[in-house]
Amino acid sequence: MIKDLFNKQKPKKKKYATIPTEASKQDVPEGIMQKCPKCKKIMYTKELKKNLNVCMQCGHHHGMTAVERRDSFIDEGTFQEFDAGLTSTNPLNFPGYLEKVDVDKQKTKMNEAVLTGVGRVEGFETVVAIMDANFRMGSMGSVVGEKITRAIEEAGRRGVPFIIFTASGGARMQEGVLSLMQMAKTSVALKRFSENGGLIISVMTHPTTGGVSASFASLGDYNFAEPGALIGFAGRRIIEQTIHEKLPEDFQTAEFLLKHGQLDAVIHRHEMKEKIAFLLDIHQQGGELA
């Protein structure tokens, strides 16, 4: 009996899950860390931004705001913005549209989904338009089309190149046919600019889709893209259902488009400014290709 007492197994302790308190959750400020969607590495947001939002481990190109791209591409202190006061109205009285626009204004500190202006790239004056996917997914409404058109026309008056960085989900549905008309307006402006000898450089970033990919994004003298960028018109699933075929895994990526002749080059973000500045140099009057 005494032997059984010593051999008796001790009761197992119950295991409890530790639930963090709200106070402990606040020890790590929101946004201080970020996970790469490709390699799943967790890194400091500050370090990622120092690397131009390119993953240090796998090279994945994270999105950039228009202001971040401006600061990384345009020479410091040379940028002058165009048409900062242009804002959207609600021509079709679409329910809740202006409220959503106001939310994005607060979030992005921009009045619309594109930033336009003039600046210098390694000393070369150029007019730029930079789209921001954080504002209504970079969708193209009347104001976006107008700002881009005005920027193209200003490049023509100044006799300098026009560079556009696209990031868009396409035409803005809340403005209906008015948004679709911007495809024609911007395309005509680029045609006139080109006929007068203007240089057009288009850089497609993730994502560039819909009416934007079908208009000004694809009309450059040089059409470039960042690695891994999604570029296409209709969605992958819609195309597969229409043609009843399975599409390649890399379909509608920058690398796929390069392989099939729709792009001139896929350029790493760290090399973008240097390579475009080289093109600006050789297209100057009297410029030479070494």
C-alpha positions as a printed NumPy array, in Angstrom:
array([[  0.   ,   0.   ,   0.   ],
       [  2.874,   2.328,   0.863],
       [  4.592,   1.247,  -2.4  ],
       [  1.502,   2.159,  -4.384],
       [  1.508,   5.567,  -2.748],
       [  5.005,   6.379,  -4.07 ],
       [  4.312,   4.926,  -7.53 ],
       [  1.137,   6.89 ,  -7.955],
       [  1.438,   9.335, -10.825],
       [  1.217,  12.974,  -9.987],
       [ -1.739,  14.751, -11.543],
       [ -0.769,  16.71 , -14.653],
       [ -0.875,  20.436, -14.352],
       [ -3.429,  22.077, -16.527],
       [ -2.041,  24.171, -19.323],
       [ -3.47 ,  27.61 , -19.839],
       [ -3.054,  29.949, -22.805],
       [ -1.73 ,  33.402, -21.983],
       [ -3.882,  36.071, -23.515],
       [ -2.028,  39.366, -23.921],
       [ -3.658,  42.393, -22.354],
       [ -4.454,  45.502, -24.334],
       [ -1.616,  47.287, -22.554],
       [  0.934,  44.662, -23.619],
       [ -0.297,  44.855, -27.214],
       [  0.464,  48.551, -27.227],
       [  4.108,  47.944, -26.253],
       [  4.897,  47.469, -29.979],
       [  3.538,  50.47 , -31.911],
       [  1.397,  49.67 , -34.932],
       [  3.304,  49.873, -38.196],
       [  6.781,  49.446, -36.709],
       [  7.171,  45.999, -38.325],
       [  6.146,  44.735, -41.753],
       [  5.999,  41.272, -43.324],
       [  7.105,  40.696, -46.904],
       [  4.219,  39.051, -48.803],
       [  6.665,  37.071, -50.941],
       [  9.319,  35.635, -48.585],
       [  7.368,  36.247, -45.317],
       [ 10.359,  37.892, -43.664],
       [  9.437,  40.332, -40.908],
       [ 11.441,  43.549, -40.962],
       [ 11.43 ,  47.004, -39.473],
       [  9.312,  49.38 , -41.538],
       [ 11.967,  52.058, -41.059],
       [ 14.66 ,  49.845, -42.596],
       [ 12.347,  48.867, -45.463],
       [ 11.679,  52.516, -46.298],
       [ 15.405,  53.265, -46.246],
       [ 15.747,  50.567, -48.909],
       [ 13.087,  52.267, -51.086],
       [ 10.464,  49.723, -49.975],
       [ 12.39 ,  46.819, -51.525],
       [ 12.651,  43.664, -49.385],
       [ 16.242,  43.196, -48.212],
       [ 15.939,  39.408, -48.399],
       [ 14.086,  38.574, -51.626],
       [ 13.997,  41.873, -53.527],
       [ 10.197,  42.094, -53.604],
       [  9.058,  45.606, -54.55 ],
       [  6.535,  46.85 , -52.014],
       [  4.225,  49.704, -52.941],
       [  5.276,  53.34 , -52.652],
       [  3.218,  56.456, -52.112],
       [  3.44 ,  59.2  , -54.711],
       [  5.4  ,  61.357, -52.265],
       [  7.876,  58.551, -51.501],
       [  8.46 ,  57.969, -55.199],
       [  8.859,  61.672, -55.87 ],
       [ 11.46 ,  61.948, -53.119],
       [ 13.396,  58.923, -54.387],
       [ 13.329,  59.95 , -58.052],
       [ 13.409,  63.753, -58.26 ],
       [ 16.491,  65.734, -57.235],
       [ 16.013,  67.195, -53.768],
       [ 14.531,  70.671, -53.664],
       [ 13.702,  70.871, -57.383],
       [ 10.085,  69.701, -57.491],
       [  7.267,  72.176, -58.13 ],
       [  3.755,  70.728, -58.037],
       [  1.067,  71.452, -60.636],
       [ -2.68 ,  71.785, -60.016],
       [ -2.571,  70.855, -56.335],
       [ -6.009,  72.377, -55.779],
       [ -7.922,  70.275, -58.335],
       [-10.409,  67.991, -56.574],
       [-13.183,  65.617, -57.624],
       [-16.87 ,  66.471, -57.679],
       [-19.734,  63.998, -57.92 ],
       [-21.134,  64.488, -61.446],
       [-23.322,  61.373, -61.312],
       [-24.44 ,  61.852, -57.689],
       [-23.021,  58.441, -56.839],
       [-23.976,  57.568, -53.237],
       [-21.108,  57.913, -50.754],
       [-18.527,  58.834, -53.394],
       [-17.345,  62.154, -51.99 ],
       [-17.224,  60.735, -48.476],
       [-14.8  ,  58.04 , -49.676],
       [-12.724,  60.65 , -51.506],
       [-12.517,  62.707, -48.29 ],
       [-11.311,  59.659, -46.346],
       [ -8.533,  59.086, -48.888],
       [ -7.58 ,  62.76 , -48.763],
       [ -7.017,  62.428, -45.034],
       [ -5.143,  59.148, -45.416],
       [ -2.792,  60.185, -48.225],
       [ -2.567,  63.961, -47.669],
       [ -3.265,  64.316, -51.404],
       [ -6.267,  65.811, -53.209],
       [ -6.326,  63.162, -55.93 ],
       [ -4.752,  59.893, -57.09 ],
       [ -1.971,  61.519, -59.114],
       [  0.813,  63.951, -58.243],
       [  2.057,  66.104, -61.127],
       [  4.81 ,  68.665, -61.383],
       [  8.194,  69.629, -62.776],
       [ 11.585,  68.775, -61.32 ],
       [ 15.063,  67.59 , -62.183],
       [ 16.403,  64.057, -62.519],
       [ 20.191,  64.104, -62.138],
       [ 20.03 ,  67.71 , -63.288],
       [ 17.753,  67.158, -66.307],
       [ 14.474,  69.077, -66.179],
       [ 11.413,  66.917, -66.721],
       [  7.674,  66.94 , -66.067],
       [  6.444,  63.957, -64.038],
       [  3.104,  62.406, -63.123],
       [  3.106,  59.9  , -60.26 ],
       [  0.009,  57.86 , -59.463],
       [ -0.773,  56.69 , -55.933],
       [ -2.655,  53.409, -55.455],
       [ -3.534,  54.425, -51.884],
       [ -6.045,  56.989, -53.193],
       [ -9.138,  55.202, -54.55 ],
       [ -6.78 ,  52.433, -55.756],
       [ -5.213,  54.941, -58.141],
       [ -8.397,  54.909, -60.209],
       [ -8.687,  57.393, -63.054],
       [-11.506,  59.885, -62.75 ],
       [-11.982,  63.249, -64.423],
       [ -9.473,  65.048, -62.204],
       [ -6.772,  62.403, -62.686],
       [ -7.201,  62.585, -66.464],
       [ -7.203,  66.395, -66.401],
       [ -4.063,  66.627, -64.25 ],
       [ -2.162,  64.201, -66.478],
       [ -3.296,  66.025, -69.631],
       [ -2.256,  69.4  , -68.231],
       [  1.125,  67.958, -67.222],
       [  1.699,  66.627, -70.756],
       [  0.779,  70.014, -72.246],
       [  3.104,  71.803, -69.81 ],
       [  5.952,  69.474, -70.816],
       [  5.277,  70.516, -74.411],
       [  5.387,  74.227, -73.565],
       [  8.65 ,  73.799, -71.666],
       [ 10.156,  71.506, -74.301],
       [ 11.111,  68.858, -71.714],
       [ 10.421,  65.095, -71.439],
       [  7.314,  63.678, -69.776],
       [  7.66 ,  60.752, -67.349],
       [  4.733,  58.936, -65.76 ],
       [  4.702,  56.31 , -63.021],
       [  1.432,  54.384, -63.141],
       [ -0.267,  52.49 , -60.306],
       [ -3.978,  52.049, -60.862],
       [ -6.97 ,  49.757, -60.784],
       [ -8.329,  51.415, -63.943],
       [-11.15 ,  53.859, -64.637],
       [-13.131,  55.142, -61.636],
       [-16.527,  53.485, -61.655],
       [-18.231,  56.259, -59.641],
       [-17.741,  58.653, -62.579],
       [-18.997,  56.269, -65.258],
       [-18.415,  57.27 , -68.885],
       [-16.683,  60.493, -67.78 ],
       [-13.816,  58.426, -66.41 ],
       [-13.614,  56.374, -69.623],
       [-13.327,  59.599, -71.629],
       [-10.035,  60.301, -69.848],
       [ -8.466,  57.409, -71.77 ],
       [ -9.06 ,  59.254, -75.047],
       [ -8.135,  62.677, -73.678],
       [ -4.775,  61.613, -72.248],
       [ -3.953,  59.51 , -75.328],
       [ -4.605,  62.451, -77.678],
       [ -2.466,  64.732, -75.511],
       [  0.41 ,  62.231, -75.679],
       [ -0.003,  61.899, -79.456],
       [  0.275,  65.673, -79.95 ],
       [  3.234,  65.853, -77.577],
       [  4.999,  63.035, -79.434],
       [  4.343,  64.568, -82.866],
       [  6.076,  67.734, -81.658],
       [  9.171,  65.743, -80.725],
       [  8.44 ,  65.19 , -77.034],
       [ 10.017,  62.25 , -75.192],
       [  7.591,  60.026, -73.234],
       [  8.782,  57.536, -70.616],
       [  6.213,  55.295, -68.926],
       [  7.048,  53.255, -65.832],
       [  4.381,  50.741, -64.835],
       [  4.346,  49.783, -61.172],
       [  2.205,  47.327, -59.219],
       [ -0.631,  47.305, -60.14 ],
       [ -1.322,  48.897, -63.544],
       [ -4.625,  47.564, -64.842],
       [ -7.87 ,  48.387, -66.651],
       [ -8.279,  51.611, -68.584],
       [ -4.934,  52.989, -67.437],
       [ -2.989,  50.045, -68.852],
       [ -5.046,  50.359, -72.055],
       [ -4.252,  54.055, -72.551],
       [ -1.419,  56.343, -71.455],
       [  0.52 ,  53.699, -69.495],
       [  1.332,  51.835, -72.715],
       [  2.013,  54.826, -74.965],
       [  5.565,  55.725, -74.005],
       [  8.525,  55.955, -76.336],
       [ 10.027,  53.781, -73.628],
       [  7.758,  51.462, -71.63 ],
       [  9.355,  50.162, -68.444],
       [  8.098,  48.322, -65.363],
       [  9.268,  47.385, -61.905],
       [  9.959,  43.7  , -61.157],
       [  6.882,  41.617, -60.408],
       [  4.39 ,  44.368, -61.249],
       [  0.879,  43.221, -62.17 ],
       [  0.036,  44.706, -65.576],
       [ -3.09 ,  43.876, -67.563],
       [ -6.535,  44.946, -68.679],
       [ -9.086,  42.321, -67.614],
       [ -8.669,  40.101, -64.569],
       [ -7.03 ,  36.689, -64.808],
       [-10.167,  34.781, -63.791],
       [-12.345,  36.559, -66.379],
       [ -9.885,  35.737, -69.151],
       [ -9.675,  32.063, -68.14 ],
       [-13.466,  31.776, -68.081],
       [-13.69 ,  33.415, -71.501],
       [-11.063,  31.373, -73.335],
       [-11.582,  28.175, -71.263],
       [ -7.859,  27.72 , -70.762],
       [ -5.488,  27.814, -67.808],
       [ -3.139,  30.79 , -68.029],
       [  0.6  ,  30.626, -67.177],
       [  1.56 ,  31.334, -63.559],
       [  3.498,  34.467, -64.551],
       [  0.705,  35.803, -66.763],
       [  0.231,  39.603, -66.517],
       [  3.524,  40.118, -64.698],
       [  6.168,  42.565, -65.85 ],
       [  8.475,  39.686, -66.734],
       [  5.786,  38.016, -68.872],
       [  5.133,  41.249, -70.766],
       [  8.843,  41.801, -71.333],
       [  9.19 ,  38.289, -72.747],
       [  6.305,  38.945, -75.156],
       [  7.502,  42.354, -76.355],
       [  5.149,  44.726, -74.562],
       [  7.888,  46.238, -72.386],
       [ 11.308,  47.586, -73.242],
       [ 12.85 ,  46.657, -69.884],
       [ 12.106,  45.627, -66.311],
       [ 14.144,  47.915, -64.069],
       [ 14.946,  47.446, -60.381],
       [ 13.829,  50.39 , -58.274],
       [ 17.371,  51.034, -57.054],
       [ 18.508,  51.518, -60.659],
       [ 15.492,  53.448, -61.946],
       [ 16.776,  56.994, -61.494],
       [ 20.219,  56.242, -62.938],
       [ 18.904,  54.482, -66.047],
       [ 16.224,  57.046, -66.813],
       [ 18.724,  59.872, -66.305],
       [ 20.944,  58.162, -68.896],
       [ 18.056,  58.227, -71.389],
       [ 17.341,  61.863, -70.61 ],
       [ 21.005,  62.63 , -71.27 ],
       [ 21.154,  60.995, -74.706],
       [ 17.889,  62.664, -75.725],
       [ 19.193,  66.135, -74.946],
       [ 20.011,  68.3  , -77.931],
       [ 23.506,  67.251, -78.914],
       [ 23.365,  64.241, -76.614],
       [ 25.389,  61.181, -77.595],
       [ 25.077,  57.457, -76.904],
       [ 28.45 ,  56.291, -75.581]])
